[in-house]
Amino acid sequence: MATFRELWLPYYREVNTCVHKNTSWKTFKHSCGAVEKFVPSFLEAGFDILNPVQCSAAGMDAETLKQKYGRDLVFWGGGVDTQQVLPFGTPDEVCEQVLRRCEAFSSGAMNRWRRNSGTPLRVHCEWRPAELRRALVVTHVRKAERAAAHPGLCYMC
């Protein structure tokens, strides 16, 4: 942590300050894994977005991240565990995790939801087309049902 703050934080702060001062752009920090302890430093450095959000890593619980940092940080990714659930789960397991993550990340501040980068392409090839269609349909139906039950929430996925 000290090394990050000494070597990287000043550089990141300078770059992000310049971007924010001279453009309307937002900046994001790409950092896989268990980075929760770095998030306060990412915010101090001026980052607006964290990508990806690897919720399967230690300390990266979606609900906790959203509660602690959701007012100040956009979470880009984290919609499904791309190491276990997406490649090896059933369509129902994938749908359920997507819905839980949508609920966790959708309340309050902005969230740009999508699968994390690097999803193995074989996932889509191994599922029969009917299973994939069913997973997509079930996800959208459940999302609509939950949105109707909780009209104040924004379901972006």
C-alpha positions in Angstrom: 0.0 0.0 0.0 2.8 2.4 0.9 4.5 1.7 -2.4 1.4 2.4 -4.3 0.9 5.7 -2.5 4.5 6.7 -2.9 5.1 5.7 -6.5 1.7 5.7 -8.3 -0.7 8.0 -6.4 1.0 11.3 -7.3 1.2 10.4 -11.0 -2.4 9.2 -11.1 -3.6 12.3 -9.3 -1.7 14.6 -11.8 -3.1 12.8 -14.8 -6.7 12.7 -13.5 -6.6 16.3 -12.4 -5.4 17.3 -15.9 -8.1 15.2 -17.6 -10.9 16.6 -15.3 -9.7 20.2 -15.6 -9.5 20.1 -19.4 -12.3 17.8 -20.5 -15.6 16.4 -19.5 -14.2 12.9 -19.5 -14.2 10.4 -16.7 -11.2 8.3 -15.8 -11.2 4.7 -14.9 -8.7 2.4 -13.1 -8.4 -1.1 -14.5 -7.4 -3.3 -11.7 -8.4 -7.0 -11.3 -8.5 -8.9 -8.1 -8.7 -8.0 -4.4 -8.3 -4.3 -4.6 -10.7 -3.0 -2.0 -7.9 -1.7 0.2 -6.7 0.4 -2.7 -10.1 1.9 -3.5 -9.7 4.9 -1.1 -6.4 5.7 -2.8 -8.0 5.3 -6.3 -10.6 7.9 -5.2 -7.9 10.2 -3.8 -6.1 9.9 -7.1 -9.3 11.2 -8.8 -10.5 8.0 -10.6 -14.2 8.0 -11.4 -14.6 4.3 -12.4 -13.3 1.0 -11.2 -13.1 -1.7 -13.9 -13.4 -4.7 -13.6 -15.1 -5.5 -10.3 -13.9 -9.0 -9.5 -16.5 -9.9 -6.9 -15.1 -13.4 -6.4 -11.8 -11.9 -5.0 -11.3 -11.4 -1.3 -13.0 -8.3 0.1 -14.8 -7.5 -3.2 -18.4 -8.2 -2.1 -20.7 -6.3 -4.4 -23.0 -5.1 -1.6 -20.2 -3.9 0.6 -18.4 -2.1 -2.3 -21.6 -0.3 -3.3 -22.3 0.7 0.3 -18.8 1.9 1.0 -17.9 3.6 -2.3 -21.1 3.8 -4.4 -21.6 7.5 -4.0 -18.1 8.3 -5.3 -17.3 5.5 -7.7 -18.8 3.9 -10.8 -18.5 0.1 -10.8 -17.9 -1.1 -14.4 -18.3 -4.9 -14.6 -18.8 -7.5 -11.9 -22.1 -8.7 -13.3 -21.1 -12.4 -13.1 -18.2 -14.4 -11.9 -16.3 -15.1 -15.1 -14.0 -17.7 -13.6 -16.5 -20.1 -12.1 -20.2 -19.3 -12.5 -20.2 -18.2 -16.2 -18.0 -21.0 -17.6 -19.2 -23.8 -15.4 -22.6 -22.8 -14.0 -26.0 -23.8 -15.3 -28.1 -21.1 -17.1 -30.2 -20.8 -13.9 -27.1 -20.2 -11.8 -25.8 -17.6 -14.2 -29.2 -15.8 -14.3 -29.4 -15.8 -10.5 -26.0 -14.4 -10.0 -26.6 -11.7 -12.6 -29.8 -10.7 -10.9 -28.2 -10.6 -7.5 -25.3 -8.5 -8.8 -27.7 -6.2 -10.6 -29.6 -5.6 -7.4 -26.4 -4.9 -5.5 -24.9 -2.5 -8.0 -28.0 -0.8 -9.4 -29.2 1.2 -6.4 -27.8 4.7 -5.7 -24.9 5.9 -7.8 -24.3 5.0 -11.4 -23.1 1.5 -12.5 -22.0 0.4 -15.9 -22.8 -3.3 -15.9 -21.4 -5.9 -18.2 -19.4 -9.1 -17.9 -15.8 -8.7 -17.0 -13.3 -8.6 -19.8 -11.7 -11.9 -20.7 -14.8 -14.1 -20.6 -13.9 -17.4 -22.2 -15.5 -17.6 -25.6 -16.0 -21.3 -25.1 -18.8 -20.5 -22.6 -21.1 -19.4 -25.4 -20.1 -22.4 -27.6 -20.6 -25.0 -25.0 -24.1 -23.9 -24.1 -26.7 -25.2 -26.6 -28.5 -22.3 -28.2 -31.7 -23.1 -26.5 -30.0 -23.0 -23.1 -28.4 -19.6 -23.9 -31.8 -18.2 -25.1 -33.5 -19.5 -22.0 -30.8 -17.9 -19.7 -31.3 -14.6 -21.5 -35.1 -14.7 -21.4 -35.2 -15.8 -17.8 -32.8 -13.0 -16.8 -35.0 -10.4 -18.5 -38.2 -11.8 -17.1 -36.9 -11.9 -13.5 -35.4 -8.4 -14.0 -38.7 -7.1 -15.1 -40.5 -8.8 -12.2 -38.1 -7.3 -9.7 -38.2 -3.9 -11.3 -42.0 -3.9 -11.0 -41.8 -4.9 -7.4 -39.2 -2.2 -6.6 -40.0 0.8 -8.9 -37.4 3.0 -7.2 -34.5 0.9 -8.4 -32.8 1.3 -11.7 -32.0 -2.1 -13.4 -29.3 -1.4 -15.9 -28.5 -5.0 -16.9 
